[in-house]
Amino acid sequence: MFKKFAMLFCGVCTIVAVTSCGGGDLGGGVGEFTTVNATAVSTTGTLESDILTGNTCSDTGSTGGTIESDYVDVDFTSTAQFSTGALDLVISKITIQYRPKNSTTPDIPDYFVNTAQTVQPGSTVTIPVPVLTRGQKMDLLTRTTLPMPVCSATNFLYYVDIIFEVSEPGGNGKVRSVTAKMDLDVADSI
């Protein structure tokens, strides 16, 4: 009986040890891989995005201006867990998610960017991320409900998650999410 119990106990311990060995989410946006940990931090806490860049507002409306995409730099860092044997990380996709801060702010659908960015252990790579594209700005201007008025004091406020899908070739083969957070304030100021 003791032998069966000991074998069962050893089997359970082995399963626990294997499943808890690297490759998870440490919380706070930190991704844990087999040989490295990764973090992503936006270099801008709040982006103040102008719908029309360079336009002139007057009593008769807006003249001039262009609609341009807004980018934010994100510092993506890979930190080795051990003194030797750390592997590169590969970022394959970036998802930008928007959550309105209030009921007067319209939804913006998630935006996706495919990439193939390699990050070596012990290094930080600065990645420009399109937080609000020209197309998204045009959609905000032409909405039938809650459109962005030009030359007004109206602003739309968002919480933004920039989610990097990352793998560690040569590691355990799992894809992990590493998230940078920021805020977005969209307006066409007077």
Residue frames relative to the residue before (quaternion, step in Angstrom):
aa qw qx qy qz dx dy dz
M 1.0000 0.0000 0.0000 0.0000 0.00 0.00 0.00
F 0.6524 0.5176 -0.3134 0.4563 3.59 0.95 -0.92
K 0.6385 0.5400 -0.3280 0.4395 3.57 1.00 -0.82
K 0.6513 0.5022 -0.3142 0.4742 3.63 0.98 -0.84
F 0.6502 0.5104 -0.3120 0.4683 3.59 0.96 -0.86
A 0.6545 0.5117 -0.3114 0.4613 3.60 0.95 -0.87
M 0.6549 0.4992 -0.3189 0.4693 3.61 0.97 -0.79
L 0.6386 0.5134 -0.3219 0.4743 3.59 1.00 -0.81
F 0.6552 0.5159 -0.3036 0.4609 3.59 0.93 -0.92
C 0.6576 0.4995 -0.3062 0.4736 3.61 0.95 -0.85
G 0.6405 0.5286 -0.3217 0.4547 3.58 0.99 -0.79
V 0.6592 0.4954 -0.3024 0.4781 3.59 0.95 -0.89
C 0.6508 0.5157 -0.3175 0.4578 3.61 0.94 -0.86
T 0.6380 0.5259 -0.3246 0.4595 3.58 1.00 -0.79
I 0.6536 0.5080 -0.3133 0.4655 3.59 0.92 -0.88
V 0.6551 0.5051 -0.3087 0.4694 3.59 0.94 -0.89
A 0.6688 0.5070 -0.3062 0.4493 3.59 0.89 -0.89
V 0.6814 0.4883 -0.2949 0.4585 3.59 0.91 -0.87
T 0.7179 0.4503 -0.2717 0.4562 3.60 0.86 -0.87
S 0.7083 0.4365 -0.2833 0.4770 3.62 1.11 -0.39
C 0.5301 0.6607 -0.3858 0.3655 3.57 1.28 0.03
G 0.8296 -0.2068 0.0937 0.5102 3.59 -0.15 1.30
G 0.7505 0.4404 -0.2747 0.4091 3.52 -1.32 0.11
G 0.5741 0.5573 -0.4238 0.4246 3.56 0.49 1.12
D 0.5227 -0.5796 0.4991 0.3765 3.50 -1.29 -0.42
L 0.2822 -0.7847 0.5335 0.1411 3.54 -0.58 1.16
G 0.5397 -0.6085 0.4033 0.4193 3.59 1.28 -0.10
G 0.7836 0.3306 -0.2402 0.4680 3.54 -1.26 0.33
G 0.6693 -0.5220 0.2990 0.4361 3.59 1.14 0.55
V 0.5365 0.6112 -0.4094 0.4135 3.60 1.28 0.14
G 0.1918 -0.7706 0.5988 0.1040 3.56 -0.85 1.02
E 0.1989 -0.7755 0.5894 0.1078 3.58 -0.88 0.96
F 0.1096 -0.7850 0.6090 0.0307 3.53 -0.81 1.07
T 0.7505 -0.3898 0.2629 0.4644 3.59 -1.24 -0.15
T 0.8351 0.1618 -0.0568 0.5227 3.61 0.89 -0.90
V 0.7781 0.2424 -0.1312 0.5644 3.61 1.26 -0.28
N 0.2835 -0.6763 0.6361 0.2398 3.53 -1.41 0.19
A 0.1551 -0.8003 0.5739 0.0782 3.59 -1.11 0.60
T 0.0606 -0.7717 0.6323 0.0330 3.55 -1.15 0.72
A 0.1343 -0.7583 0.6309 0.0947 3.55 -1.27 0.45
V 0.0076 -0.8020 0.5953 -0.0487 3.57 -0.82 1.05
S 0.3801 -0.7068 0.5503 0.2303 3.56 -0.84 1.01
T 0.4013 -0.7173 0.5141 0.2451 3.59 -0.93 0.87
T 0.7015 0.3558 -0.2411 0.5685 3.58 1.34 -0.13
G 0.3593 -0.7456 0.5209 0.2091 3.58 -0.69 1.07
T 0.7813 0.0027 0.0271 0.6236 3.57 0.97 -0.94
L 0.2071 -0.7610 0.6050 0.1097 3.55 -0.78 1.06
E 0.1881 -0.7461 0.6296 0.1076 3.56 -0.84 1.02
S 0.1109 -0.8332 0.5418 -0.0051 3.53 -0.21 1.37
D 0.2375 -0.7567 0.5975 0.1181 3.56 -0.91 1.00
I 0.4487 -0.7042 0.4783 0.2721 3.60 -0.68 1.08
L 0.7780 0.1273 -0.0603 0.6122 3.60 0.86 -0.99
T 0.2223 -0.7852 0.5671 0.1112 3.57 -0.62 1.13
G 0.8514 0.1692 -0.1334 0.4782 3.56 -0.86 1.00
N 0.4559 0.6712 -0.4780 0.3364 3.61 1.16 0.36
T 0.3257 -0.7165 0.5823 0.2035 3.55 -1.32 0.42
C 0.2184 -0.7804 0.5772 0.1011 3.56 -0.80 1.05
S 0.0502 0.7731 -0.6307 0.0449 3.55 -1.08 0.81
D 0.7316 -0.4021 0.2994 0.4621 3.58 -1.28 -0.08
T 0.7063 0.4516 -0.2618 0.4782 3.58 1.13 -0.56
G 0.7221 -0.4127 0.2444 0.4985 3.62 1.23 0.03
S 0.6612 -0.4992 0.4003 0.3917 3.51 -1.26 -0.53
T 0.0547 -0.7747 0.6282 0.0472 3.55 -1.10 0.72
G 0.8183 0.2357 -0.1908 0.4883 3.51 -1.15 0.71
G 0.5351 0.6458 -0.4595 0.2924 3.51 -1.32 -0.31
T 0.1934 -0.7598 0.6109 0.1103 3.52 -1.28 0.47
I 0.3707 -0.6804 0.5778 0.2567 3.53 -1.27 0.40
E 0.0102 0.8204 -0.5669 0.0743 3.56 -0.56 1.20
S 0.5187 -0.6216 0.4856 0.3297 3.58 -1.14 0.62
D 0.2694 -0.7440 0.5910 0.1570 3.55 -1.18 0.67
Y 0.1405 -0.7891 0.5966 0.0397 3.54 -0.90 1.04
V 0.1351 -0.7467 0.6447 0.0921 3.52 -1.26 0.59
D 0.3847 -0.7030 0.5462 0.2440 3.57 -1.00 0.83
V 0.1005 -0.7646 0.6352 0.0434 3.55 -1.03 0.90
D 0.2843 -0.7428 0.5847 0.1600 3.57 -0.87 1.01
F 0.0947 -0.7876 0.6088 0.0059 3.55 -0.57 1.23
T 0.0713 -0.8325 0.5488 -0.0270 3.58 -0.58 1.22
S 0.1540 -0.7542 0.6335 0.0776 3.55 -1.03 0.90
T 0.0720 -0.8089 0.5833 -0.0117 3.58 -0.70 1.14
A 0.4268 -0.7169 0.4932 0.2463 3.59 -0.70 1.09
Q 0.3813 -0.7168 0.5405 0.2206 3.57 -1.05 0.82
F 0.7770 0.2283 -0.1025 0.5776 3.58 1.18 -0.60
S 0.6160 -0.5832 0.3811 0.3676 3.59 -1.18 0.40
T 0.7895 0.1413 -0.1008 0.5887 3.64 1.17 -0.39
G 0.7775 0.4157 -0.2586 0.3948 3.54 -1.30 0.30
A 0.3970 0.7215 -0.4891 0.2874 3.61 1.18 0.25
L 0.2964 -0.7741 0.5443 0.1288 3.56 -1.04 0.88
D 0.5761 -0.5603 0.4681 0.3676 3.56 -1.31 0.40
L 0.2808 -0.6985 0.6230 0.2125 3.54 -1.34 0.37
V 0.1677 -0.7632 0.6141 0.1109 3.57 -1.20 0.56
I 0.2388 -0.7442 0.6115 0.1237 3.55 -0.82 1.09
S 0.1485 -0.8316 0.5325 0.0525 3.60 -0.61 1.12
K 0.8080 0.0489 0.0055 0.5871 3.59 1.13 -0.53
I 0.1401 -0.7499 0.6397 0.0943 3.54 -1.20 0.67
T 0.1059 -0.7764 0.6201 0.0379 3.56 -0.86 1.03
I 0.1463 -0.7620 0.6251 0.0849 3.57 -0.91 0.94
Q 0.0813 -0.8025 0.5911 -0.0050 3.56 -0.66 1.21
Y 0.1903 -0.7886 0.5816 0.0597 3.55 -1.02 0.94
R 0.0419 -0.7670 0.6399 0.0230 3.57 -1.00 0.89
P 0.4016 -0.7187 0.5066 0.2561 3.62 -0.60 1.09
K 0.4207 -0.7168 0.5048 0.2333 3.57 -1.05 0.81
N 0.8040 0.0924 -0.0460 0.5857 3.61 1.21 -0.38
S 0.6684 -0.5383 0.3487 0.3767 3.58 -1.30 0.24
T 0.6543 0.4992 -0.3274 0.4642 3.62 1.20 -0.22
T 0.6016 0.5192 -0.3513 0.4950 3.57 1.31 0.21
P 0.3504 -0.7582 0.5061 0.2150 3.63 -0.66 1.03
D 0.5925 -0.5585 0.4484 0.3687 3.53 -1.28 0.41
I 0.1326 -0.7155 0.6743 0.1258 3.52 -1.31 0.50
P 0.4324 -0.6991 0.4941 0.2830 3.63 -0.74 0.95
D 0.6265 -0.5244 0.4188 0.3964 3.56 -1.23 0.49
Y 0.2050 -0.7557 0.6117 0.1126 3.54 -1.18 0.67
F 0.1780 -0.8098 0.5564 0.0545 3.60 -0.94 0.92
V 0.0777 -0.7630 0.6407 0.0370 3.54 -1.14 0.77
N 0.2380 -0.7464 0.6038 0.1472 3.59 -0.80 1.02
T 0.0385 0.8000 -0.5938 0.0770 3.55 -0.95 0.89
A 0.1718 -0.7439 0.6277 0.1520 3.56 -1.33 0.01
Q 0.1696 0.8153 -0.5224 0.1830 3.55 0.69 1.18
T 0.2024 -0.7736 0.5909 0.1072 3.60 -0.78 1.04
V 0.0906 -0.7760 0.6233 0.0334 3.56 -1.01 0.89
Q 0.3078 -0.7698 0.5351 0.1621 3.56 -0.64 1.14
P 0.5976 -0.5686 0.4138 0.3851 3.60 -1.12 0.55
G 0.8045 0.2606 -0.2064 0.4922 3.55 -1.02 0.80
S 0.6795 0.4655 -0.3009 0.4807 3.60 1.19 0.28
T 0.2643 -0.7172 0.6201 0.1770 3.50 -1.39 0.34
V 0.1280 -0.7733 0.6195 0.0432 3.54 -0.92 1.01
T 0.2681 -0.7504 0.5813 0.1649 3.57 -0.88 0.95
I 0.0951 -0.8178 0.5674 -0.0119 3.55 -0.62 1.21
P 0.3005 -0.7406 0.5677 0.1970 3.63 -0.71 1.02
V 0.1056 -0.8093 0.5778 0.0091 3.58 -0.70 1.14
P 0.3822 -0.7215 0.5237 0.2431 3.64 -0.83 0.93
V 0.1689 -0.8340 0.5208 0.0690 3.56 -0.03 1.31
L 0.7771 -0.0016 -0.0191 0.6291 3.60 1.13 -0.58
T 0.2310 -0.8159 0.5204 0.1009 3.55 -0.41 1.26
R 0.6854 -0.4579 0.3753 0.4240 3.53 -1.34 0.26
G 0.6599 0.5191 -0.2995 0.4532 3.60 0.94 -0.90
Q 0.6517 0.5027 -0.3157 0.4721 3.59 0.98 -0.81
K 0.6365 0.5163 -0.3287 0.4693 3.60 1.03 -0.76
M 0.6448 0.5094 -0.3249 0.4682 3.59 0.97 -0.82
D 0.6272 0.5278 -0.3328 0.4661 3.59 1.05 -0.75
L 0.6488 0.5096 -0.3232 0.4636 3.61 0.98 -0.78
L 0.6619 0.5143 -0.3028 0.4536 3.60 1.04 -0.76
T 0.7892 0.3574 -0.1607 0.4729 3.59 0.97 -0.85
R 0.3414 0.7491 -0.5041 0.2611 3.61 1.20 0.25
T 0.4378 -0.6804 0.5134 0.2860 3.59 -1.13 0.59
T 0.7497 0.1978 -0.1590 0.6112 3.60 1.18 -0.48
L 0.8457 0.0561 -0.1085 0.5195 3.54 -0.98 0.94
P 0.1644 0.7873 -0.5800 0.1290 3.63 0.67 0.96
M 0.5104 -0.6113 0.5009 0.3389 3.57 -1.26 0.41
P 0.2519 -0.7665 0.5646 0.1742 3.63 -0.57 1.06
V 0.4124 -0.6988 0.5323 0.2413 3.54 -1.01 0.91
C 0.8366 0.1362 -0.1338 0.5135 3.57 -1.14 0.74
S 0.5419 0.5908 -0.4259 0.4194 3.56 0.74 1.04
A 0.5600 -0.5942 0.4589 0.3503 3.53 -1.32 0.09
T 0.4262 0.7118 -0.4557 0.3225 3.60 1.29 0.10
N 0.0568 0.7778 -0.6260 0.0050 3.54 -1.08 0.73
F 0.2959 -0.7207 0.6060 0.1604 3.52 -1.24 0.69
L 0.1553 -0.8148 0.5574 0.0371 3.55 -0.79 1.09
Y 0.0329 -0.8147 0.5776 -0.0385 3.57 -0.90 1.01
Y 0.3142 -0.6199 0.6705 0.2597 3.47 -1.43 0.42
V 0.1127 -0.8097 0.5747 0.0370 3.60 -0.85 0.92
D 0.1270 -0.7463 0.6498 0.0679 3.54 -1.03 0.94
I 0.1375 -0.7540 0.6389 0.0653 3.56 -0.86 1.03
I 0.0759 -0.8437 0.5305 -0.0307 3.55 -0.23 1.34
F 0.1865 -0.7775 0.5966 0.0683 3.54 -0.70 1.18
E 0.2213 -0.7380 0.6210 0.1441 3.59 -0.88 0.96
V 0.0215 -0.8434 0.5274 -0.0997 3.52 -0.45 1.32
S 0.0687 -0.7715 0.6307 0.0480 3.55 -1.12 0.74
E 0.3100 -0.7231 0.5915 0.1765 3.54 -1.33 0.38
P 0.2386 -0.7909 0.5438 0.1476 3.62 0.06 1.23
G 0.7617 0.2822 -0.2538 0.5251 3.55 -0.79 1.06
G 0.6091 0.5270 -0.3503 0.4781 3.59 1.28 -0.15
N 0.7918 -0.3061 0.2142 0.4833 3.57 -1.01 -0.78
G 0.5493 -0.6701 0.3666 0.3389 3.61 1.27 0.10
K 0.5532 0.6234 -0.3971 0.3842 3.60 1.22 -0.06
V 0.3430 -0.6952 0.5930 0.2177 3.54 -1.22 0.64
R 0.1228 -0.7960 0.5922 0.0236 3.56 -0.84 1.06
S 0.3648 -0.6989 0.5683 0.2355 3.55 -1.25 0.47
V 0.0637 -0.7530 0.6547 0.0202 3.54 -1.01 0.92
T 0.1360 -0.8533 0.5033 0.0050 3.58 -0.53 1.22
A 0.1556 -0.7234 0.6658 0.0957 3.52 -1.13 0.86
K 0.2059 -0.7901 0.5696 0.0938 3.58 -1.01 0.84
M 0.1019 0.7708 -0.6248 0.0713 3.54 -1.19 0.65
D 0.3923 -0.6760 0.5590 0.2768 3.57 -1.35 -0.01
L 0.1851 -0.7686 0.6060 0.0882 3.54 -1.25 0.59
D 0.0740 -0.7725 0.6306 -0.0018 3.56 -0.88 1.06
V 0.0720 -0.8242 0.5614 -0.0174 3.58 -0.36 1.29
A 0.1753 0.7747 -0.5885 0.1513 3.59 -0.87 0.98
D 0.2036 -0.6920 0.6482 0.2438 3.51 -1.37 -0.07
S 0.2248 -0.8484 0.4673 0.1064 3.51 0.25 1.34
I 0.5704 -0.6010 0.4615 0.3171 3.47 -1.25 0.69
